[in-house]
């Protein structure tokens, strides 16, 4: 299972964590999402293939945050 970490700006609270966990978790092939508010990082686990960075960036942006880098 591939694990990929992203830097995301704009996260500051439990609501941010819940929102990003939900929107990223709804993507095809995503089997896990961990949001670390302290580091500003989101770790995505996928079931079979590398995650679609563009699609993840899109849902993060739609939720009001910004994916700034793949860590």
Backbone as a printed PyTorch tensor [residue, N CA C, xyz], in Angstrom:
tensor([[[  0.8370,  -1.1810,   0.0000],
         [  0.0000,   0.0000,   0.0000],
         [  0.8840,   1.2470,   0.0000]],

        [[  0.8310,   2.0220,  -1.0590],
         [  1.6170,   3.2590,  -1.1170],
         [  1.1490,   4.2850,  -0.0830]],

        [[  2.1150,   4.9580,   0.5410],
         [  1.8400,   6.0120,   1.5030],
         [  2.5290,   7.2760,   0.9980]],

        [[  1.7760,   8.3660,   0.8950],
         [  2.3030,   9.6220,   0.3710],
         [  1.9440,  10.7420,   1.3290]],

        [[  2.8950,  11.6430,   1.5840],
         [  2.6600,  12.7610,   2.4870],
         [  2.7020,  14.0680,   1.7090]],

        [[  1.7620,  14.9430,   2.0470],
         [  1.6460,  16.2520,   1.4040],
         [  1.7100,  17.3530,   2.4550]],

        [[  2.2700,  18.4950,   2.0770],
         [  2.2030,  19.6940,   2.9070],
         [  0.9460,  20.4570,   2.4900]],

        [[  0.1440,  20.8230,   3.4820],
         [ -1.1090,  21.5290,   3.2130],
         [ -1.1670,  22.7660,   4.1010]],

        [[ -1.4370,  23.9190,   3.5090],
         [ -1.5310,  25.1500,   4.2930],
         [ -2.9930,  25.4850,   4.5670]],

        [[ -3.1870,  26.2220,   5.6640],
         [ -4.5270,  26.6800,   6.0200],
         [ -5.2250,  25.8360,   7.0670]],

        [[ -4.6040,  24.7510,   7.5240],
         [ -5.2180,  23.8910,   8.5340],
         [ -4.8690,  24.4220,   9.9260]],

        [[ -5.8850,  24.4690,  10.8130],
         [ -5.5860,  24.9810,  12.1490],
         [ -6.4010,  24.3550,  13.2730]],

        [[ -7.3860,  23.5050,  12.9530],
         [ -8.2640,  23.0190,  14.0230],
         [ -8.8280,  21.6360,  13.7020]],

        [[ -9.5870,  21.1200,  14.6420],
         [-10.2060,  19.8190,  14.4690],
         [-11.1610,  19.7690,  13.2930]],

        [[-11.8420,  20.8780,  13.0170],
         [-12.7360,  20.9230,  11.8540],
         [-11.9410,  20.7490,  10.5700]],

        [[-10.7720,  21.3750,  10.4960],
         [ -9.9030,  21.2310,   9.3260],
         [ -9.5210,  19.7630,   9.1460]],

        [[ -9.1320,  19.1350,  10.2460],
         [ -8.7400,  17.7240,  10.2080],
         [ -9.8950,  16.8690,   9.6960]],

        [[-11.0800,  17.0840,  10.2460],
         [-12.2520,  16.2900,   9.8550],
         [-12.6140,  16.5080,   8.3960]],

        [[-12.5670,  17.7520,   7.9500],
         [-12.9210,  18.0710,   6.5650],
         [-11.9760,  17.3950,   5.5890]],

        [[-10.6720,  17.5350,   5.8120],
         [ -9.7010,  16.9420,   4.8890],
         [ -9.7300,  15.4230,   4.9330]],

        [[ -9.9270,  14.8620,   6.1070],
         [-10.0350,  13.4050,   6.2040],
         [-11.2130,  12.9170,   5.3810]],

        [[-12.3250,  13.6370,   5.4360],
         [-13.5260,  13.2410,   4.7020],
         [-13.3430,  13.3760,   3.1900]],

        [[-12.9140,  14.5640,   2.7210],
         [-12.8770,  14.7880,   1.2680],
         [-11.8060,  13.9550,   0.5790]],

        [[-10.6660,  13.7810,   1.2150],
         [ -9.6170,  12.9490,   0.6130],
         [-10.0040,  11.4770,   0.7250]],

        [[-10.5790,  11.1010,   1.8470],
         [-10.9810,   9.7140,   2.0660],
         [-12.0400,   9.2190,   1.1070]],

        [[-12.8090,  10.1330,   0.5190],
         [-13.8480,   9.7590,  -0.4420],
         [-13.3040,   9.4560,  -1.8360]],

        [[-12.0340,   9.7700,  -2.0810],
         [-11.4490,   9.5150,  -3.3970],
         [-11.2500,   8.0230,  -3.6290]],

        [[-11.3810,   7.6220,  -4.8900],
         [-11.1680,   6.2250,  -5.2550],
         [ -9.7750,   5.7680,  -4.8350]],

        [[ -9.6860,   4.5780,  -4.3170],
         [ -8.4450,   3.8920,  -3.9590],
         [ -7.8010,   4.4000,  -2.6670]],

        [[ -8.3280,   5.4730,  -2.0530],
         [ -7.7630,   5.9540,  -0.7920],
         [ -8.2720,   5.0680,   0.3360]],

        [[ -7.3310,   4.4980,   1.0910],
         [ -7.7160,   3.6070,   2.1820],
         [ -7.4500,   4.2090,   3.5560]],

        [[ -6.7410,   5.3470,   3.6030],
         [ -6.4810,   5.9980,   4.8800],
         [ -5.9780,   7.4150,   4.7140]],

        [[ -6.3400,   8.2740,   5.6730],
         [ -5.9070,   9.6740,   5.6700],
         [ -5.5480,  10.0490,   7.0990]],

        [[ -4.3530,  10.6050,   7.2890],
         [ -3.9400,  11.1060,   8.5920],
         [ -3.5540,  12.5680,   8.4350]],

        [[ -4.1550,  13.4310,   9.2560],
         [ -3.8910,  14.8640,   9.2020],
         [ -3.1480,  15.2610,  10.4730]],

        [[ -1.9740,  15.8680,  10.3120],
         [ -1.1780,  16.3400,  11.4440],
         [ -1.1760,  17.8640,  11.4210]],

        [[ -1.9710,  18.4570,  12.2980],
         [ -2.0800,  19.9170,  12.3220],
         [ -0.7710,  20.5750,  12.7350]],

        [[ -0.0090,  19.9240,  13.6070],
         [  1.2480,  20.4830,  14.0920],
         [  2.2860,  20.6760,  12.9990]],

        [[  2.3570,  19.7210,  12.0890],
         [  3.3490,  19.8060,  11.0090],
         [  2.7570,  20.3530,   9.7180]],

        [[  1.4260,  20.4230,   9.6450],
         [  0.7790,  20.8700,   8.4120],
         [  0.8670,  19.8260,   7.3090]],

        [[  0.9160,  18.5550,   7.7120],
         [  1.0550,  17.4920,   6.7250],
         [ -0.1450,  16.5550,   6.7360]],

        [[ -0.4580,  16.0480,   5.5470],
         [ -1.5240,  15.0740,   5.3710],
         [ -0.9000,  13.8420,   4.7250]],

        [[ -1.0820,  12.6890,   5.3630],
         [ -0.5470,  11.4320,   4.8450],
         [ -1.6940,  10.6120,   4.2860]],

        [[ -1.5460,  10.2010,   3.0360],
         [ -2.5930,   9.4720,   2.3240],
         [ -2.0830,   8.0650,   2.0070]],

        [[ -2.8720,   7.0740,   2.3770],
         [ -2.5670,   5.6840,   2.0610],
         [ -3.5500,   5.2320,   0.9910]],

        [[ -3.0210,   4.6240,  -0.0670],
         [ -3.8750,   4.1190,  -1.1340],
         [ -3.7720,   2.5970,  -1.1760]],

        [[ -4.8320,   1.9800,  -1.6740],
         [ -4.9200,   0.5200,  -1.6540],
         [ -3.9930,  -0.1450,  -2.6650]],

        [[ -3.8590,   0.4310,  -3.8540],
         [ -3.0930,  -0.2650,  -4.8850],
         [ -2.0550,   0.5830,  -5.5950]],

        [[ -2.4040,   1.7670,  -6.0200],
         [ -1.5110,   2.5660,  -6.8620],
         [ -1.1310,   3.8660,  -6.1690]],

        [[ -0.1510,   4.5560,  -6.7470],
         [  0.2080,   5.8830,  -6.2680],
         [ -1.0180,   6.7850,  -6.3560]],

        [[ -1.1860,   7.7050,  -5.3960],
         [ -2.3400,   8.5910,  -5.4560],
         [ -2.2360,   9.5780,  -6.6070]],

        [[ -3.3790,  10.0720,  -7.0410],
         [ -3.4490,  11.0730,  -8.0960],
         [ -3.2530,  12.4410,  -7.4420]],

        [[ -2.0200,  12.9570,  -7.5100],
         [ -1.6930,  14.2220,  -6.8580],
         [ -2.6110,  15.3540,  -7.3020]],

        [[ -2.9100,  15.4250,  -8.5830],
         [ -3.7570,  16.5000,  -9.0980],
         [ -5.1590,  16.4240,  -8.5120]],

        [[ -5.7030,  15.2270,  -8.4130],
         [ -7.0600,  15.0540,  -7.8650],
         [ -7.0740,  15.3820,  -6.3740]],

        [[ -6.0410,  14.9790,  -5.6520],
         [ -5.9650,  15.3100,  -4.2270],
         [ -5.8490,  16.8190,  -4.0520]],

        [[ -5.0140,  17.4650,  -4.8430],
         [ -4.8800,  18.9210,  -4.7690],
         [ -6.2120,  19.6040,  -5.0640]],

        [[ -6.9600,  19.0620,  -6.0080],
         [ -8.2530,  19.6350,  -6.3790],
         [ -9.2470,  19.5810,  -5.2150]],

        [[ -9.3800,  18.4270,  -4.5530],
         [-10.3530,  18.3360,  -3.4570],
         [ -9.8870,  19.1310,  -2.2410]],

        [[ -8.5770,  19.2100,  -2.0160],
         [ -8.0470,  20.0270,  -0.9230],
         [ -8.3830,  21.4970,  -1.1830]],

        [[ -8.1850,  21.9530,  -2.4120],
         [ -8.4960,  23.3280,  -2.7940],
         [ -9.9920,  23.6150,  -2.6550]],

        [[-10.8230,  22.6840,  -3.1190],
         [-12.2780,  22.8600,  -3.0230],
         [-12.7340,  22.9590,  -1.5700]],

        [[-11.9880,  22.3360,  -0.6640],
         [-12.3260,  22.3800,   0.7600],
         [-11.8180,  23.6620,   1.4350]],

        [[-11.0400,  24.4740,   0.6980],
         [-10.5870,  25.7470,   1.2260],
         [ -9.1570,  25.7610,   1.7480]],

        [[ -8.3780,  24.7580,   1.3920],
         [ -6.9920,  24.6570,   1.8190],
         [ -6.1000,  24.6050,   0.5860]],

        [[ -4.7870,  24.5900,   0.8000],
         [ -3.8780,  24.5480,  -0.3490],
         [ -2.8170,  23.4730,  -0.1580]],

        [[ -2.7690,  22.5470,  -1.1060],
         [ -1.7190,  21.5440,  -1.1130],
         [ -0.4890,  22.2380,  -1.7040]],

        [[  0.5660,  22.3740,  -0.9060],
         [  1.7300,  23.1510,  -1.3490],
         [  2.8730,  22.2940,  -1.8730]],

        [[  2.9350,  21.0140,  -1.4430],
         [  4.0510,  20.1710,  -1.8980],
         [  3.7930,  18.7140,  -1.5420]],

        [[  4.4550,  17.8490,  -2.2870],
         [  4.5210,  16.4420,  -1.9140],
         [  5.8000,  16.2910,  -1.1040]],

        [[  5.6960,  15.7860,   0.1020],
         [  6.8470,  15.7500,   1.0140],
         [  7.6100,  14.4560,   0.8270]]])
